[in-house]
């Protein structure tokens, strides 16, 4: 068994547990542990209950366990909700200002903070200090972290943390692992940075959880880099039409939302298809239908996204499974939409968007901005020139000698409405269809399907998106082949065939109620034995999925 | 006038006598005048929604974006933000922007984005064969309201004033020189310029005779006075009788959104290093 442990920190919304979780993650990260942080919160601003699970492992991970080793409780509610998760040898660190008569380590977090002249939110520092002591972490590491994170404001936090540190008792001395710490990043941040690497110039978005933090993050990044426009319009319809407009004027544009906001964009997605305008849409799923569970997760929009938009047109659809893939595939989506002039969709979900992953910086080298095909400035410019590969050279308004006519109507090569000439109509439909041939060929030469676990197993589980991490862990443990398509449209048929070679039974693991991945694969002649589904808004946790897999796949238990 | 070859050899499918012919001519005239004043032809972009108005893109030889119904302005906003050097004109209809896409109209005015919005206001849905629109008079008998519409028209000029538009005008498709002059002024205005154009529809709502009797040109009104503008706007509520003023009602200066949102934006070459710097802080 690999070395690992989990810490759950919880409290009321507004108490700063998320920030605390991030700091705990960084502290352990700097100690050489690989980190994954799961965030759980409700659709409210104060009160309610928020918690983070920080999982530290000697190996790369992107899934959580139900059972925890340490529980940090800011209030009684947290204790009641999560005490049962605590392992036998687990330990509770609690805020003794609010919680009485509990075993474990009580820290009068607010009293300490107030006495030292801090604001209530700083009580988190005392608990961080206490945790550091409990885990046997050197004080210096905590001091370095807080100085780095809080800069000039570190001093008071350091005093408060030290008080917590001094009042706690060491429980175990965790090792300092000899591994280079990798950056800790949310999937939404990775999406933003991947897009920037591929030349993003305009991010246009209307707030909607769990996509909003892309908007916040890019607005913050923009203050520093000043290399892009960040715009929050009146609604999602303006969002996507404006982004298509920006692309028409030559800017690399991206939009982001969740399912409901994306639903409002769908008519214009079809406009991007017909007008052949490049656009990247990030769709971060949450449970529906309708408003559903705004702050939780689901994979219920797969089939919607793959067929979104009226009429015949093609999308480039990718589904990253962690932060690195979010970075790489968003960059790829940007380059592909500009190369093939059809809309690209990055399909993620709340667990990719808001959970925190380690990111191997080598992924930066996998994304370079690639230019589309531009007009050679010879002869008359025709926006929809009928070419062998179906791709018409781009020109933008402002270019001398070019008249750029873009349109939602069926049109001739110059972009003039064409309703009468059936031959013309047929040629344009076929020109657009022809782009798919090149795109389909190109994706077969990219990494479009991942295979993990026991690559020779006759039993395969197929997953996409945020179920990647948990499938890899359990695939290894239970001796299963794990297959993860990264690109859904066009679908990498060849790579999938190879990935499935020798497989006798196939199962899907999905966070939705109708087994959409299994439906999709079924349509492609891939017969799915059975699906393991979860649709409570929460992701799969290791223990529950292990149990279900053993039961459903008739397995004897862990191989390792 | 047409020295810059703004014509296209396409077949025009507007009904003979349609007000849109006058609007097309006025736009061509205005572009020619603006070209003489130094605006390059390649810097004009015209966006439209869907409706009779939108066919104009096929009849004029400049950059055009033929968008979705109601979204003429939505795309125009993105184009102007994408390249603030462009002169962005939008043609839209009453159905297009007073019905379907009204949110974009309110917000474009609110943010004072520097583009020119021209509404071909024929006061009905013409291309879909004559249903009532936001500016059809109460009692309008269209195919969806054979007994007469039960809604009153609203006054788009008042809506624009309330929304924060910095240039509000009304033109008349039959007064081409007057309209040409309004369009030139609107394009030269730094901010959101709005022209509601009275556009008689010979097929479903022929208002030529009515307008010819009632239309008069504004002269010597105080552009900067909201009170004066409201008084003039109230002379006609788009339902019943009254004098109909054409000309500029209101004009003030305010910072333009496209300039502000692009202010200080630069191209950077070393994005790789910048991303690395960001990531180092995340360890």
Interface residues (C-beta under 8 A of the other chain):
Chain A: X26 X29 X30 X181 X182 X183 X184 X185 X193 X196 X197 X201 X202 X204 X221 X225 X226 X227 X228 X229 X231 X233 X234 X235 X237 X238 X241 X242 X243 X244 X245 X246 X247 X248 X249 X250 X251 X253 X267 X268 X271 X359 X361 X364 X396 X397 X398 X399 X400 X401 X402 X403 X404 X405 X406 X407 X408 X409 X415 X416 X417
Chain B: X8 X10 X40 X42 X43 X44 X45 X47 X50 X55 X57 X58 X61 X62 X63 X64 X65 X66 X67 X68 X71 X74 X75 X76 X77 X78 X79 X80 X81 X82 X83 X85 X86 X103 X104 X106 X107 X261 X262 X264 X265 X266 X267 X268 X271 X272 X274 X275 X276 X278 X279 X280 X282 X283
